[in-house]
Amino acid sequence: MGPSLQISHMMDISALVSEEQLIYAITIPLSTSIILANLVIIFGITWNRQLQNTPNYFFLSLLVADLCTGVALPFIPLMGLNRELSFCSCLVAHVFPNFLFLAFLFNLVMVHYERYICIVDPLHYNNLWMHRSFPLALLVVWAPPLLFAALPAFGWNNWTGADWNDCCASSQNKTALSSCSTNGTTCCSYRRVFPNAFIYLEVYGVVLPAILTIAGMTGHVLWITRGQLKDICRLHRSVERGAQASDCEQRMNLRYTRCVVAVSLTFLACWVPYLIYMHVCIVFLITDTKWSSTTHIVLSCTGIGSMAVVPLVLGLANRQYTEPALKLLQKLRDRWRRRTQGSEEVAV
């Protein structure tokens, strides 16, 4: 019986190692790209003094949150694996990435809301409460995620409950001391840290309403833009006294169509994968069934990674944010060419 248990334990360890390698293979390149892109945009905002205003400070806070999400990206899929960790280490491994993810989501909602008010109600835009008290706005987007994510550390967890998914099957057979008792357990699973009620509250009380709010504000802005475009075309026709659309109207309509297509593709590419991953996880959580770890890893990595790309799309689309980095790269390229030309002339 002893050798069979040892072989089973070694197989569990090899499976865990292969799953971790798959997570790192997917998330490390994506995380590196997110971090570098955020650093480029942050450098562009801090370098240009004309961009140092309250709206860009909100966007800078979003970039910092997205940067932290990129750093924590390899650790978020690891939350779905069963590992042997102490109580404190298990809480940190689950609470801290969840806090960074929620802070990123709150910052994203704040940035969309600030730009939404700028378009919908421009007369009262400068009198917004978050413009008058920027530190309070930062507290709103960083403190609630921390408090909510830390609820399991304050006692709302299932650490003293029963095991799920044979989490401690291998650790029970490893040694007599590392048993899965309620006091000395070494098994770390998200089911033990996050109760079902906590997961439902976060998904349907925080995450999904935030995503729907962002989608609603974006759709309303496009609707307002379409109405303004129709008014401009109507005035243009009245001035030109022509019944047919002019070249200027066609260019404006084409630009608006491109904007709608870009927003739609961004939503489909960045939000839909995460929504699919989120609801698939909820379905398996409700049915309490096991599913392929490879499928879970791929869905979690692509879903969370695609959502973290949203601020990069907003930032890289603005030339003012990327212009300082492009100028710096151009200077480095010119210096490199001068050095290579000088060395070639000396050699001749």
Residue frames as qw, qx, qy, qz and C-alpha x, y, z in Angstrom:
[[0.000, 0.885, 0.466, 0.000, 0.00, 0.00, 0.00],
 [0.351, -0.749, 0.072, 0.558, 2.90, 2.35, 0.79],
 [0.363, -0.139, 0.545, 0.743, 4.53, 2.27, -2.68],
 [0.160, 0.598, 0.679, 0.395, 1.20, 2.84, -4.41],
 [0.171, -0.914, -0.305, 0.205, 0.53, 5.90, -2.25],
 [0.392, -0.575, 0.274, 0.664, 3.99, 7.23, -2.98],
 [0.321, 0.172, 0.659, 0.659, 3.48, 6.76, -6.72],
 [0.023, 0.793, 0.584, 0.171, 0.12, 8.54, -6.51],
 [0.283, -0.855, -0.092, 0.424, 1.72, 11.43, -4.64],
 [0.389, -0.322, 0.465, 0.727, 4.49, 11.73, -7.24],
 [0.230, 0.455, 0.693, 0.511, 1.89, 11.77, -10.02],
 [0.102, -0.900, -0.414, 0.089, 0.01, 14.56, -8.26],
 [0.356, -0.701, 0.158, 0.597, 3.21, 16.58, -7.95],
 [0.359, -0.033, 0.616, 0.700, 4.11, 16.08, -11.63],
 [0.120, 0.685, 0.651, 0.306, 0.59, 17.11, -12.69],
 [0.212, -0.904, -0.220, 0.297, 0.82, 20.25, -10.54],
 [0.396, -0.489, 0.361, 0.688, 4.22, 21.12, -12.02],
 [0.299, 0.257, 0.686, 0.611, 2.94, 20.68, -15.59],
 [0.003, -0.842, -0.530, -0.097, -0.07, 22.89, -14.86],
 [0.299, -0.828, 0.003, 0.474, 2.17, 25.59, -13.40],
 [0.405, -0.215, 0.532, 0.712, 4.45, 25.40, -16.44],
 [0.207, 0.555, 0.675, 0.438, 1.44, 25.84, -18.74],
 [0.144, -0.918, -0.335, 0.158, 0.32, 28.89, -16.74],
 [0.361, -0.678, 0.229, 0.599, 3.77, 30.48, -16.89],
 [0.412, 0.071, 0.643, 0.642, 4.11, 29.71, -20.62],
 [0.115, 0.719, 0.587, 0.354, 0.89, 31.59, -21.36],
 [0.244, -0.927, -0.272, 0.082, 1.04, 34.42, -18.83],
 [0.558, -0.485, 0.143, 0.657, 4.73, 35.41, -18.79],
 [0.328, 0.194, 0.442, 0.812, 4.81, 36.77, -22.39],
 [0.118, -0.753, -0.507, -0.403, 1.41, 38.42, -21.92],
 [0.490, -0.793, -0.224, 0.283, 2.40, 39.87, -18.56],
 [0.529, -0.268, 0.207, 0.778, 5.68, 41.21, -19.95],
 [0.187, 0.434, 0.492, 0.732, 3.88, 42.91, -22.85],
 [0.282, -0.835, -0.437, -0.180, 1.33, 44.51, -20.52],
 [0.561, -0.662, -0.086, 0.490, 4.04, 45.78, -18.16],
 [0.453, -0.077, 0.317, 0.830, 6.19, 47.26, -20.94],
 [0.058, 0.586, 0.518, 0.621, 3.24, 48.92, -22.68],
 [0.385, -0.852, -0.355, 0.022, 2.07, 50.47, -19.41],
 [0.564, -0.500, 0.048, 0.656, 5.57, 51.76, -18.69],
 [0.338, 0.230, 0.416, 0.812, 5.69, 53.41, -22.12],
 [0.138, -0.741, -0.460, -0.469, 2.37, 55.21, -21.57],
 [0.539, -0.765, -0.236, 0.262, 3.26, 56.17, -17.99],
 [0.541, -0.233, 0.173, 0.789, 6.54, 57.60, -19.24],
 [0.177, 0.453, 0.459, 0.743, 4.67, 59.60, -21.90],
 [0.308, -0.831, -0.401, -0.232, 2.28, 61.14, -19.35],
 [0.597, -0.693, -0.087, 0.395, 4.91, 61.99, -16.75],
 [0.552, -0.056, 0.263, 0.789, 7.36, 63.37, -19.33],
 [0.076, 0.497, 0.410, 0.761, 4.90, 65.76, -21.02],
 [0.053, -0.186, -0.497, 0.846, 3.93, 68.61, -18.68],
 [0.398, -0.016, -0.246, -0.884, 0.91, 69.46, -20.81],
 [0.635, -0.187, -0.690, -0.293, -0.61, 66.10, -19.90],
 [0.312, -0.106, -0.741, 0.585, -0.24, 66.61, -16.16],
 [0.408, -0.243, 0.009, -0.880, -3.86, 67.41, -15.31],
 [0.565, -0.130, 0.605, -0.545, -6.63, 65.74, -13.34],
 [0.890, 0.277, -0.009, -0.362, -8.11, 63.60, -16.17],
 [0.658, 0.489, -0.563, 0.105, -4.68, 62.21, -17.02],
 [0.161, -0.430, 0.744, -0.486, -3.98, 61.60, -13.33],
 [0.810, 0.012, 0.361, -0.462, -7.04, 59.33, -13.29],
 [0.865, 0.435, -0.227, -0.102, -5.72, 57.55, -16.34],
 [0.268, 0.590, -0.695, 0.312, -2.30, 57.34, -14.70],
 [0.519, -0.279, 0.645, -0.487, -3.90, 55.64, -11.70],
 [0.913, 0.243, 0.118, -0.307, -5.55, 53.19, -14.10],
 [0.649, 0.583, -0.481, 0.082, -2.20, 52.48, -15.73],
 [0.091, -0.501, 0.756, -0.412, -0.62, 51.79, -12.34],
 [0.740, -0.052, 0.501, -0.445, -3.46, 49.39, -11.51],
 [0.879, 0.433, -0.099, -0.172, -3.09, 47.74, -14.91],
 [0.346, 0.635, -0.656, 0.215, 0.66, 47.48, -14.36],
 [0.380, -0.335, 0.741, -0.440, 0.03, 45.73, -11.02],
 [0.870, 0.190, 0.263, -0.371, -2.47, 43.45, -12.72],
 [0.713, 0.576, -0.399, -0.027, 0.17, 42.57, -15.29],
 [0.045, 0.532, -0.775, 0.339, 2.60, 41.72, -12.49],
 [0.527, -0.111, 0.695, -0.476, -0.04, 39.58, -10.74],
 [0.740, 0.311, -0.266, -0.534, -1.28, 37.97, -13.96],
 [0.507, 0.262, -0.821, -0.009, 0.81, 34.77, -13.61],
 [0.014, -0.062, 0.834, -0.549, -0.50, 34.28, -10.06],
 [0.585, 0.074, 0.146, -0.795, -4.22, 34.68, -10.81],
 [0.796, 0.124, -0.478, -0.350, -4.61, 31.34, -12.68],
 [0.352, 0.208, -0.838, 0.361, -2.63, 29.66, -9.89],
 [0.415, -0.143, 0.454, -0.775, -5.59, 30.40, -7.62],
 [0.838, 0.085, -0.161, -0.514, -7.45, 27.60, -9.39],
 [0.663, 0.245, -0.696, 0.125, -4.84, 24.99, -8.43],
 [0.790, -0.598, -0.063, -0.119, -4.71, 23.04, -5.17],
 [0.489, 0.548, -0.500, 0.459, -1.39, 23.67, -3.46],
 [0.715, -0.453, -0.435, 0.307, 0.17, 23.02, -0.08],
 [0.180, 0.529, -0.174, 0.811, 0.49, 26.37, 1.68],
 [0.195, -0.256, -0.678, 0.661, 0.05, 27.67, 5.18],
 [0.052, 0.772, 0.613, -0.158, -3.02, 29.65, 6.17],
 [0.081, -0.801, 0.023, 0.592, -1.33, 33.07, 5.88],
 [0.187, -0.298, 0.658, 0.666, 0.43, 32.23, 2.63],
 [0.182, 0.426, 0.847, 0.262, -2.80, 30.90, 1.15],
 [0.050, 0.847, 0.424, -0.316, -4.67, 34.09, 2.07],
 [0.111, -0.685, 0.287, 0.660, -1.98, 36.29, 0.53],
 [0.228, -0.072, 0.803, 0.546, -1.88, 34.15, -2.63],
 [0.095, 0.568, 0.785, 0.229, -5.63, 34.64, -3.11],
 [0.086, -0.852, -0.383, 0.345, -6.48, 38.01, -1.52],
 [0.234, -0.599, 0.241, 0.727, -3.69, 40.14, -3.02],
 [0.152, 0.057, 0.702, 0.693, -4.28, 39.23, -6.72],
 [0.008, -0.673, -0.731, -0.115, -8.01, 39.65, -6.18],
 [0.173, -0.797, -0.207, 0.540, -7.43, 43.12, -4.71],
 [0.196, -0.373, 0.445, 0.790, -5.30, 44.17, -7.68],
 [0.097, 0.322, 0.806, 0.487, -7.93, 42.91, -10.11],
 [0.082, -0.792, -0.598, 0.094, -10.77, 44.77, -8.34],
 [0.218, -0.701, 0.013, 0.679, -8.68, 47.96, -8.08],
 [0.186, -0.087, 0.628, 0.750, -8.03, 47.76, -11.81],
 [0.010, 0.547, 0.780, 0.306, -11.77, 47.39, -12.45],
 [0.164, -0.826, -0.402, 0.360, -12.69, 50.31, -10.18],
 [0.226, -0.529, 0.259, 0.776, -10.10, 52.55, -11.85],
 [0.154, 0.150, 0.739, 0.638, -11.41, 51.58, -15.26],
 [0.049, -0.735, -0.673, -0.063, -14.96, 52.52, -14.27],
 [0.231, -0.770, -0.156, 0.574, -13.73, 55.85, -12.86],
 [0.220, -0.288, 0.471, 0.804, -11.87, 56.74, -16.07],
 [0.051, 0.390, 0.774, 0.497, -14.88, 55.87, -18.23],
 [0.142, -0.795, -0.564, 0.173, -17.20, 57.84, -15.94],
 [0.248, -0.642, 0.036, 0.725, -14.95, 60.92, -16.00],
 [0.103, -0.121, 0.595, 0.788, -14.81, 60.91, -19.80],
 [0.009, -0.535, -0.815, -0.221, -18.51, 60.12, -20.02],
 [0.128, -0.811, -0.394, 0.414, -19.43, 63.23, -17.99],
 [0.224, -0.436, 0.303, 0.817, -17.08, 65.29, -20.17],
 [0.005, 0.125, 0.721, 0.681, -19.20, 64.41, -23.22],
 [0.170, -0.598, -0.773, -0.121, -22.68, 64.19, -21.71],
 [0.257, -0.920, -0.290, 0.053, -22.52, 67.23, -19.41],
 [0.634, 0.301, -0.100, 0.705, -19.55, 69.40, -20.44],
 [0.114, -0.773, 0.002, -0.625, -20.82, 72.50, -18.61],
 [0.678, -0.661, 0.178, -0.267, -20.56, 70.82, -15.21],
 [0.901, 0.206, -0.304, 0.232, -17.47, 68.80, -16.08],
 [0.366, 0.483, -0.442, 0.661, -14.98, 71.02, -14.25],
 [0.423, -0.483, 0.323, -0.696, -17.16, 71.07, -11.14],
 [0.850, -0.109, -0.502, -0.120, -17.14, 67.33, -10.63],
 [0.678, -0.704, 0.171, -0.123, -16.41, 66.17, -7.10],
 [0.915, -0.102, 0.155, 0.359, -13.47, 64.06, -8.26],
 [0.490, 0.608, -0.006, 0.624, -11.87, 67.12, -9.85],
 [0.269, -0.832, 0.130, -0.467, -12.27, 69.15, -6.67],
 [0.600, -0.576, 0.522, -0.189, -10.93, 66.38, -4.46],
 [0.660, 0.458, -0.580, -0.134, -8.56, 64.12, -6.37],
 [0.037, 0.327, -0.879, 0.344, -7.20, 62.31, -3.25],
 [0.603, 0.066, 0.538, -0.585, -10.76, 61.37, -2.28],
 [0.798, 0.416, -0.187, -0.394, -11.33, 59.95, -5.77],
 [0.422, 0.453, -0.780, 0.089, -8.17, 57.87, -5.47],
 [0.267, -0.178, 0.796, -0.513, -9.37, 56.62, -2.10],
 [0.752, 0.213, 0.224, -0.582, -12.69, 55.60, -3.67],
 [0.801, 0.438, -0.342, -0.223, -11.06, 53.49, -6.37],
 [0.437, 0.416, -0.755, 0.258, -8.41, 51.83, -4.16],
 [0.257, -0.269, 0.691, -0.620, -9.87, 51.46, -0.64],
 [0.808, 0.042, 0.198, -0.553, -13.15, 49.58, -1.39],
 [0.821, 0.323, -0.461, -0.099, -11.39, 46.89, -3.47],
 [0.255, 0.390, -0.765, 0.445, -8.92, 46.37, -0.65],
 [0.456, -0.168, 0.552, -0.678, -11.64, 46.10, 1.98],
 [0.872, 0.156, -0.015, -0.463, -13.75, 43.74, -0.11],
 [0.724, 0.388, -0.569, 0.042, -10.84, 41.52, -1.14],
 [0.130, 0.372, -0.751, 0.529, -9.68, 41.32, 2.50],
 [0.725, -0.289, 0.068, -0.622, -13.01, 39.95, 3.77],
 [0.917, -0.010, -0.399, 0.004, -11.70, 36.34, 3.74],
 [0.459, 0.291, -0.556, 0.629, -8.80, 37.47, 5.93],
 [0.286, -0.315, 0.359, -0.831, -11.32, 38.86, 8.45],
 [0.404, -0.028, 0.819, -0.406, -13.09, 35.51, 8.78],
 [0.749, 0.409, 0.141, -0.502, -15.36, 35.13, 5.77],
 [0.326, 0.481, -0.780, -0.233, -13.76, 31.94, 4.49],
 [0.943, -0.097, -0.127, -0.292, -14.18, 28.17, 4.52],
 [0.268, 0.592, -0.727, 0.221, -10.80, 27.33, 5.98],
 [0.316, -0.228, 0.806, -0.446, -12.26, 25.31, 8.85],
 [0.812, 0.203, 0.115, -0.535, -14.79, 23.56, 6.65],
 [0.874, 0.030, 0.475, 0.092, -14.59, 20.34, 4.72],
 [0.275, -0.377, 0.600, 0.650, -12.28, 19.70, 1.77],
 [0.689, 0.600, 0.146, -0.379, -13.30, 19.96, -1.90],
 [0.687, 0.653, -0.303, -0.097, -11.99, 18.20, -4.99],
 [0.946, -0.152, -0.085, 0.273, -9.79, 15.84, -2.94],
 [0.155, 0.928, -0.244, 0.236, -7.55, 18.78, -2.22],
 [0.306, -0.692, 0.619, -0.210, -5.61, 17.07, 0.52],
 [0.989, 0.058, -0.018, -0.132, -5.60, 13.58, -0.88],
 [0.739, 0.427, -0.355, 0.381, -1.86, 13.67, -1.48],
 [0.008, 0.619, -0.468, 0.631, -0.90, 15.64, 1.59],
 [0.797, -0.409, 0.197, -0.399, -2.75, 13.23, 3.86],
 [0.993, 0.038, -0.008, 0.107, -0.60, 10.40, 2.62],
 [0.445, 0.716, -0.366, 0.395, 2.60, 12.37, 2.66],
 [0.262, 0.204, -0.718, 0.612, 3.21, 12.50, 6.39],
 [0.346, -0.551, -0.747, 0.139, 1.17, 12.08, 9.49],
 [0.216, -0.449, -0.283, 0.819, 1.81, 15.68, 10.52],
 [0.123, 0.166, -0.305, -0.930, 0.51, 17.28, 7.34],
 [0.117, 0.436, 0.892, -0.007, -3.03, 16.00, 7.75],
 [0.078, -0.408, -0.384, -0.825, -6.08, 17.89, 6.54],
 [0.273, -0.562, -0.683, 0.378, -7.46, 18.63, 9.93],
 [0.030, 0.917, 0.333, 0.219, -9.18, 21.92, 10.57],
 [0.407, -0.877, 0.103, 0.232, -6.20, 23.24, 12.49],
 [0.428, -0.570, 0.536, 0.453, -3.02, 22.00, 10.80],
 [0.762, 0.523, 0.377, 0.057, -3.99, 21.78, 7.17],
 [0.331, -0.438, 0.426, 0.719, -1.46, 22.48, 4.42],
 [0.357, 0.441, 0.723, 0.395, -4.01, 22.40, 1.62],
 [0.060, 0.476, 0.039, -0.877, -4.67, 25.70, -0.18],
 [0.206, 0.414, 0.774, 0.432, -7.66, 25.93, -2.51],
 [0.122, -0.209, -0.121, -0.963, -9.77, 28.86, -3.64],
 [0.564, -0.457, -0.574, -0.380, -12.82, 26.97, -2.33],
 [0.612, -0.426, -0.512, 0.427, -11.36, 27.20, 1.17],
 [0.260, -0.143, -0.115, 0.948, -10.56, 30.91, 0.91],
 [0.302, 0.020, -0.180, -0.936, -13.61, 32.19, -0.99],
 [0.390, 0.283, 0.805, -0.347, -17.05, 30.90, 0.04],
 [0.255, 0.446, 0.736, 0.441, -19.68, 30.52, -2.66],
 [0.026, -0.895, -0.421, 0.143, -21.58, 33.54, -1.34],
 [0.280, -0.706, 0.217, 0.614, -18.44, 35.67, -1.63],
 [0.325, -0.030, 0.694, 0.641, -17.86, 34.52, -5.22],
 [0.145, 0.666, 0.690, 0.242, -21.46, 35.23, -6.21],
 [0.141, -0.902, -0.224, 0.340, -21.33, 38.66, -4.59],
 [0.307, -0.538, 0.388, 0.682, -18.10, 39.59, -6.35],
 [0.276, 0.144, 0.752, 0.580, -19.21, 38.35, -9.77],
 [0.006, -0.633, -0.672, -0.384, -22.83, 39.56, -9.84],
 [0.278, -0.877, -0.333, 0.206, -22.55, 42.41, -7.34],
 [0.299, -0.753, 0.234, 0.537, -19.25, 44.01, -8.36],
 [0.357, -0.229, 0.661, 0.619, -17.64, 42.70, -11.55],
 [0.256, 0.464, 0.762, 0.373, -20.64, 42.24, -13.85],
 [0.030, 0.914, 0.369, -0.168, -22.32, 45.58, -12.90],
 [0.260, -0.700, 0.282, 0.603, -19.00, 47.36, -13.51],
 [0.321, -0.020, 0.733, 0.599, -18.64, 45.81, -16.97],
 [0.162, 0.676, 0.692, 0.194, -22.26, 46.62, -17.85],
 [0.114, -0.891, -0.164, 0.408, -21.76, 50.20, -16.61],
 [0.276, -0.472, 0.489, 0.679, -18.73, 50.64, -18.85],
 [0.247, 0.259, 0.799, 0.483, -20.61, 49.17, -21.81],
 [0.061, 0.810, 0.579, -0.068, -23.64, 51.38, -21.11],
 [0.144, -0.822, 0.050, 0.548, -21.58, 54.57, -20.90],
 [0.277, -0.261, 0.645, 0.663, -19.70, 53.69, -24.09],
 [0.205, 0.465, 0.797, 0.327, -22.92, 52.94, -25.95],
 [0.002, -0.880, -0.403, 0.252, -24.53, 56.19, -24.76],
 [0.210, -0.657, 0.288, 0.665, -21.50, 58.19, -25.91],
 [0.240, 0.022, 0.763, 0.600, -21.72, 56.59, -29.37],
 [0.113, 0.691, 0.709, 0.085, -25.45, 57.38, -29.49],
 [0.089, -0.874, -0.136, 0.459, -24.81, 61.03, -28.58],
 [0.262, -0.429, 0.524, 0.688, -22.05, 61.22, -31.17],
 [0.244, 0.326, 0.805, 0.431, -24.38, 59.85, -33.81],
 [0.046, 0.848, 0.515, -0.117, -27.00, 62.49, -32.97],
 [0.173, -0.789, 0.134, 0.574, -24.44, 65.28, -33.12],
 [0.313, -0.152, 0.693, 0.631, -23.16, 63.97, -36.43],
 [0.204, 0.597, 0.737, 0.243, -26.69, 64.07, -37.88],
 [0.049, -0.910, -0.254, 0.323, -27.10, 67.67, -36.69],
 [0.264, -0.580, 0.403, 0.656, -23.82, 68.69, -38.30],
 [0.284, 0.141, 0.781, 0.537, -24.79, 67.03, -41.57],
 [0.120, 0.771, 0.625, 0.017, -28.20, 68.72, -41.50],
 [0.115, -0.876, -0.014, 0.467, -26.63, 72.16, -40.93],
 [0.327, -0.353, 0.594, 0.645, -24.06, 71.49, -43.62],
 [0.269, 0.402, 0.779, 0.398, -26.76, 70.63, -46.14],
 [0.042, 0.886, 0.433, -0.160, -28.77, 73.72, -45.22],
 [0.194, -0.758, 0.229, 0.579, -25.73, 75.92, -45.80],
 [0.232, -0.222, 0.733, 0.599, -24.72, 74.20, -49.03],
 [0.611, 0.380, 0.112, -0.686, -28.38, 73.88, -50.13],
 [0.407, 0.308, -0.792, -0.335, -27.82, 70.44, -51.49],
 [0.870, -0.184, 0.022, -0.457, -29.91, 67.31, -51.09],
 [0.918, 0.149, -0.335, 0.148, -27.06, 64.85, -51.56],
 [0.715, -0.642, 0.079, 0.264, -24.33, 64.10, -49.05],
 [0.299, 0.885, -0.354, 0.035, -21.10, 65.96, -49.70],
 [0.711, 0.316, -0.550, 0.303, -17.61, 64.53, -49.44],
 [0.048, -0.444, 0.562, -0.696, -17.22, 66.06, -45.98],
 [0.757, -0.219, 0.213, -0.577, -20.36, 64.28, -44.74],
 [0.937, 0.164, -0.301, -0.067, -19.20, 61.00, -46.20],
 [0.455, 0.418, -0.609, 0.498, -15.82, 61.36, -44.48],
 [0.341, -0.377, 0.485, -0.711, -17.53, 62.10, -41.15],
 [0.899, -0.070, 0.036, -0.431, -19.85, 59.11, -41.53],
 [0.829, 0.295, -0.453, 0.145, -16.94, 56.90, -42.46],
 [0.173, 0.448, -0.621, 0.619, -14.96, 58.08, -39.43],
 [0.607, -0.279, 0.355, -0.654, -17.94, 57.41, -37.17],
 [0.951, 0.090, -0.184, -0.231, -18.36, 53.94, -38.67],
 [0.615, 0.383, -0.584, 0.366, -14.70, 53.19, -38.03],
 [0.172, -0.422, 0.552, -0.698, -15.11, 54.35, -34.44],
 [0.823, -0.147, 0.158, -0.526, -18.11, 52.06, -33.90],
 [0.909, 0.230, -0.349, 0.003, -16.27, 49.12, -35.45],
 [0.365, 0.458, -0.619, 0.522, -13.18, 49.77, -33.32],
 [0.424, -0.351, 0.480, -0.683, -15.24, 49.98, -30.11],
 [0.920, -0.008, -0.006, -0.392, -17.17, 46.83, -31.01],
 [0.805, 0.320, -0.467, 0.176, -14.03, 44.86, -31.83],
 [0.096, 0.474, -0.619, 0.620, -12.36, 46.06, -28.64],
 [0.657, -0.262, 0.351, -0.614, -15.33, 44.91, -26.57],
 [0.958, 0.127, -0.150, -0.207, -15.46, 41.55, -28.33],
 [0.695, 0.400, -0.502, 0.323, -11.71, 40.96, -28.02],
 [0.130, 0.405, -0.584, 0.692, -11.20, 42.28, -24.49],
 [0.480, -0.211, 0.429, -0.736, -14.43, 41.70, -22.57],
 [0.866, 0.052, -0.223, -0.444, -16.16, 38.70, -24.16],
 [0.653, 0.210, -0.701, 0.192, -13.35, 36.20, -23.30],
 [0.021, 0.186, -0.684, 0.705, -13.46, 37.25, -19.65],
 [0.639, -0.056, 0.159, -0.751, -17.27, 37.09, -19.54],
 [0.840, 0.123, -0.474, -0.234, -17.15, 33.57, -20.99],
 [0.464, 0.209, -0.744, 0.434, -14.52, 32.50, -18.45],
 [0.226, -0.194, 0.501, -0.813, -16.45, 34.06, -15.56],
 [0.759, -0.017, 0.045, -0.650, -19.78, 32.40, -16.38],
 [0.779, 0.176, -0.600, -0.047, -18.17, 29.04, -17.16],
 [0.237, 0.215, -0.742, 0.590, -16.56, 29.12, -13.71],
 [0.464, -0.108, 0.359, -0.802, -19.91, 29.98, -12.10],
 [0.834, 0.069, -0.299, -0.458, -21.66, 27.11, -13.92],
 [0.687, 0.151, -0.683, 0.198, -19.09, 24.58, -12.73],
 [0.009, 0.214, -0.626, 0.750, -19.21, 26.07, -9.26],
 [0.645, -0.087, 0.146, -0.745, -22.99, 25.70, -9.08],
 [0.897, 0.102, -0.334, -0.270, -23.00, 22.15, -10.47],
 [0.555, -0.624, 0.542, -0.098, -20.00, 21.25, -8.28],
 [0.952, 0.257, 0.136, 0.094, -18.39, 19.24, -11.08],
 [0.522, -0.508, 0.414, 0.545, -14.75, 18.81, -11.99],
 [0.644, 0.759, 0.071, -0.059, -13.46, 20.06, -15.30],
 [0.828, 0.278, -0.037, 0.486, -10.25, 19.94, -17.27],
 [0.454, -0.703, -0.022, 0.547, -7.49, 21.90, -15.61],
 [0.419, 0.008, 0.441, 0.794, -6.03, 22.75, -19.03],
 [0.028, 0.677, 0.554, 0.483, -9.33, 24.31, -20.12],
 [0.380, -0.861, -0.290, 0.171, -9.52, 26.29, -16.88],
 [0.523, -0.457, 0.168, 0.700, -5.96, 27.55, -17.28],
 [0.308, 0.239, 0.510, 0.767, -6.42, 28.62, -20.90],
 [0.108, -0.779, -0.519, -0.336, -9.73, 30.37, -20.21],
 [0.452, -0.811, -0.194, 0.317, -8.44, 32.18, -17.12],
 [0.504, -0.310, 0.256, 0.764, -5.22, 33.34, -18.77],
 [0.202, 0.337, 0.534, 0.749, -6.89, 34.58, -21.96],
 [0.199, -0.799, -0.537, -0.182, -9.89, 36.08, -20.14],
 [0.435, -0.805, -0.122, 0.385, -7.98, 38.09, -17.56],
 [0.496, -0.215, 0.341, 0.769, -5.17, 38.93, -19.96],
 [0.187, 0.505, 0.555, 0.634, -7.55, 40.28, -22.61],
 [0.246, -0.885, -0.392, -0.039, -9.32, 42.45, -20.05],
 [0.516, -0.640, 0.043, 0.568, -6.00, 43.95, -18.94],
 [0.455, 0.154, 0.439, 0.760, -5.41, 45.12, -22.52],
 [0.070, 0.849, 0.507, 0.129, -8.30, 47.63, -22.38],
 [0.231, -0.898, 0.011, 0.373, -6.25, 50.53, -20.85],
 [0.470, -0.292, 0.527, 0.645, -3.48, 49.86, -23.35],
 [0.319, 0.538, 0.642, 0.443, -5.92, 50.26, -26.23],
 [0.071, -0.952, -0.296, 0.029, -7.06, 53.58, -24.76],
 [0.405, -0.771, 0.209, 0.444, -3.50, 54.75, -24.13],
 [0.496, -0.137, 0.596, 0.616, -1.76, 53.63, -27.31],
 [0.321, 0.680, 0.583, 0.307, -4.52, 55.18, -29.42],
 [0.088, -0.986, -0.085, 0.112, -3.54, 58.62, -28.06],
 [0.697, 0.511, -0.133, 0.485, -0.46, 59.98, -29.82],
 [0.135, -0.834, 0.272, -0.460, 0.25, 62.39, -26.98],
 [0.809, -0.501, 0.283, -0.120, 0.89, 59.45, -24.65],
 [0.923, 0.046, 0.250, 0.290, 3.24, 57.61, -27.00],
 [0.441, 0.863, -0.079, 0.234, 5.02, 60.61, -28.57],
 [0.268, -0.833, 0.475, -0.090, 7.73, 60.97, -25.84],
 [0.786, -0.222, 0.569, 0.097, 8.63, 57.29, -26.07],
 [0.759, 0.555, 0.266, 0.210, 8.76, 57.46, -29.87],
 [0.191, 0.939, -0.227, 0.172, 11.01, 60.52, -29.70],
 [0.516, -0.653, 0.555, -0.017, 13.31, 58.75, -27.26],
 [0.844, 0.090, 0.504, 0.162, 13.53, 55.71, -29.52],
 [0.580, 0.787, 0.088, 0.194, 14.25, 57.97, -32.48],
 [0.087, -0.908, 0.398, -0.102, 17.12, 59.68, -30.61],
 [0.684, -0.398, 0.609, 0.059, 18.60, 56.33, -29.61],
 [0.815, 0.394, 0.389, 0.171, 18.32, 55.12, -33.19],
 [0.374, 0.906, -0.108, 0.167, 20.03, 58.26, -34.53],
 [0.330, -0.781, 0.529, -0.039, 22.87, 57.91, -32.01],
 [0.806, -0.109, 0.573, 0.104, 23.32, 54.27, -32.95],
 [0.711, 0.640, 0.219, 0.191, 23.48, 55.15, -36.65],
 [0.112, 0.943, -0.289, 0.120, 26.04, 57.90, -35.98],
 [0.547, -0.586, 0.597, 0.020, 28.22, 55.51, -34.02],
 [0.827, 0.158, 0.515, 0.160, 28.05, 52.82, -36.66],
 [0.549, 0.812, 0.069, 0.184, 28.79, 55.34, -39.43],
 [0.127, -0.902, 0.405, -0.075, 31.71, 56.75, -37.44],
 [0.691, -0.368, 0.616, 0.088, 33.19, 53.31, -36.83],
 [0.796, 0.437, 0.377, 0.184, 32.86, 52.47, -40.53],
 [0.335, 0.921, -0.123, 0.156, 34.65, 55.69, -41.53],
 [0.373, -0.752, 0.544, -0.012, 37.47, 55.00, -39.07],
 [0.815, -0.053, 0.565, 0.116, 37.79, 51.49, -40.41],
 [0.682, 0.678, 0.194, 0.195, 38.04, 52.82, -43.99]]
